[in-house]
Amino acid sequence: MSKNGNTPLLDRLTNQLLIRQGSPYSYKDANMLARKILIKRGHMNIDGTDTLKGISRGLMTSDDRAIDRSMKKSGGIRSDYTYDPIKNYAHKKKKY
């Protein structure tokens, strides 16, 4: 938990909502929206604690999350992908 009582996953999503260009959200609004999103995804319980899925997602690095998103979208296994840190995107490796 962070010093404001949020989990790392909630902090990250709240900050992402706040730094969007032209974000209309105050910190409180962004935090409430982030909670709703995480609960809907199954990453957070209603009481504000992370689920097992949320804990595992919170421990992932940005490249782990990008590869996980790509695997869900296109299938395959982790070793089929390479991470591009500039675009925060995982590309499927070409097979020759």
C-alpha positions in Angstrom: 0.0 0.0 0.0 1.1 3.5 -0.7 1.2 6.3 1.8 -2.3 7.4 0.7 -3.7 3.9 1.4 -4.0 2.9 -2.3 -2.7 -0.3 -3.8 0.0 0.1 -6.5 -2.4 -0.9 -9.1 -4.9 1.7 -8.1 -2.2 4.4 -7.8 -1.0 3.6 -11.4 -4.4 3.7 -12.9 -5.3 6.9 -11.1 -2.2 8.6 -12.3 -2.8 7.4 -15.9 -6.2 9.0 -15.7 -4.8 12.3 -14.3 -1.9 12.7 -16.8 -4.1 12.3 -19.9 -3.9 15.4 -22.0 -6.8 17.6 -21.1 -8.0 15.3 -18.3 -11.2 16.7 -16.7 -10.6 14.7 -13.5 -9.6 15.9 -10.1 -7.6 13.4 -8.0 -10.7 12.3 -6.1 -12.7 11.8 -9.3 -9.8 9.9 -11.0 -9.4 7.7 -8.0 -13.1 6.8 -7.9 -13.2 6.0 -11.6 -10.0 3.9 -11.3 -11.7 1.9 -8.4 -14.8 1.3 -10.6 -12.6 0.1 -13.5 -10.5 -2.2 -11.4 -13.6 -3.7 -9.7 -15.2 -4.3 -13.1 -12.1 -6.0 -14.4 -11.9 -8.2 -11.4 -8.6 -6.7 -10.1 -10.0 -5.2 -7.0 -12.6 -6.2 -4.4 -15.4 -3.7 -3.4 -13.6 -3.1 0.0 -10.5 -1.7 -1.9 -8.2 -4.7 -1.6 -6.6 -6.3 -4.6 -7.9 -9.7 -5.8 -5.3 -12.4 -6.6 -5.7 -11.4 -10.3 -5.0 -7.8 -9.2 -2.0 -8.7 -7.1 -0.4 -10.6 -10.0 -1.2 -7.7 -12.4 0.2 -5.2 -10.0 3.5 -7.1 -9.7 4.0 -7.1 -13.5 6.4 -4.8 -15.2 5.3 -2.7 -18.2 6.8 -5.2 -20.6 5.0 -8.0 -18.8 1.7 -6.2 -19.2 2.3 -5.4 -22.8 3.2 -9.0 -23.6 0.2 -10.2 -21.6 -2.1 -7.9 -23.6 -0.7 -9.1 -26.9 -1.0 -12.8 -25.9 -4.6 -12.3 -25.0 -5.3 -10.6 -28.4 -3.2 -12.7 -30.7 -2.5 -15.9 -28.8 0.8 -17.7 -28.6 3.3 -17.9 -25.7 5.5 -15.4 -24.0 8.6 -16.3 -26.0 6.8 -15.5 -29.2 6.8 -11.8 -28.4 9.4 -9.0 -28.2 8.7 -5.8 -26.2 9.1 -2.3 -27.7 9.7 0.1 -24.7 9.2 3.2 -26.9 5.7 2.3 -27.9 5.0 0.2 -24.8 3.8 -2.6 -27.2 4.7 -6.2 -27.7 5.2 -7.4 -31.2 5.0 -11.0 -32.3 8.4 -12.2 -33.5 8.7 -13.2 -37.2 9.2 -16.9 -37.8 11.5 -17.8 -40.6 
